[in-house]
């Protein structure tokens, strides 16, 4: 069976710590000509922004993306296919304050994200406005 990142979205959306929250998909975080960066899943909850980068196997790339998200989002998570979890160095995630979600039929929080101290307000407002304008596909 060939699993794709988007195959994990419904499980993340419907089970686990963010079940039934309002999700936005593929939210851009910049409008400059060279920016193609989009966040896989975003939750806007009580004026707090939560990002979730979804990966099947490349947890190091997901970690890099999630770290960059700390400048925009209040909380940053990586959602990984369960078969990848044994290979992950969870101490790095804990040190950086990035959460880990394990996805396997259900979604569970392996490492809880810490509130980012790196958020740049204008960047956060840009992402929040993209959610509010419903530019991202939402459930």
N, C-alpha and C positions, 0 to 999 in steps of 0.2 A: 504494500500500500504506500503510495506516494503522498505524504502530508505536505500541505502548503501552509504558509503563515495565516492566510485568510481562513483556512479551515478551523483554526483555533479561536477565531473571534466569537462565534456563538457561545462556546463553552465559557469563555472569559466573561461575556456579557450576561450569561444566565446563571452562573454558579459562582461560588466563592465570595471574597470580600467586597466585590463591586456588583454583585448580582442586582439586576433590575435598575441600575443607575442609568442616567442619561448619558449615552456614549456618542461621541463624534468620531468619524473616521477620516484618516488622511488629512489632518489639519495642517495647513502650511504655517511655518513660523517666520516667514520673511517674504516680502513682496518685491525685493530687488531682482533684477533681471537674471542673475546667475543662481539665485536660490531655488533649489528643487526640494529642499528638506521638508518632509512632511512627517508628522507623528502618526504612527499606526492607529492608536486609540487614545482618545482624550475624554476625561470625565470632568465636567464642571459641576462642582458640588459646593454650595454655600460660599461662592466666590473663590473657592480653592480650585486650582487646576492640577489634575493628576495625569501624567503621561504614562503610556504603556507601549514599550517597544516589543514587538513579537518576533521571535526567531525559533526556528526548528532546531538548529544545531550550532550555529556560530555565536556562542555566548560572549566571546570577547568583542566581537563587533557590536553586539547588542549593548554591552557594558559601555563602550565608547559613545554610542548614541545616547544612552540613558544619562551618562555623565554630562554631555552637552545640554541635555534637557533640563538639568538643574539650574541653568541660567534663565529659564523661561517658566518652568512649572514648580509648583509648591512641593510636589512629590513626584518621584520618578521611579518607575518599575520596569522590569524586564519580565516578559512572560515566555517561558520555555517549554518545549515539548518534554515530557517526563523522561524520555530516554537520554536527554542531554544533562539532566540535573546531576548525576553522579560525577560528571567531569568538571563541574563548576567549582571554582574557588570562592566559596561563600564569604570568606573573611574579607576579600576585596570589596564585595558589595556592602557588607556591614560597615567597613571603614569609611566608604564613600557615602553611605546613607541611602543607597539605592536598593529598592525592594526586589524580591524575586517571587514570581508566581509560577507554580508548576501546573501544567495542563495535561490531563489524561482522563478524559471522560467527565471530569469536573476540574475546577480551578481551586487551588489552595495556595495560601500565602506561606512561603518558606522563609523569607526574610522580610521583615516589615521596613518600609521606607521611612526615613527621617525627613522632617521638614527642611527644605533647602534654605541655606543662608546665602546663596549665590544669585538669587532671582534679580533680574534687571527689570524694574517696574514697567518700562515702556515695552519691553519684549513680552512680558506677561500680559499686558493690556492688549497687545496686538493679537496674541493667541486667543485670549478671552473674547475679543470682538469677533474673531473668525467663527468661534463656536456660537456666539449669540446671533450672528448674521446667518447662521445655519449653512455656511459655506461647506462645511464637512457633511458628509452623509450621516444622518443620525437614525437611531432606532426609534 
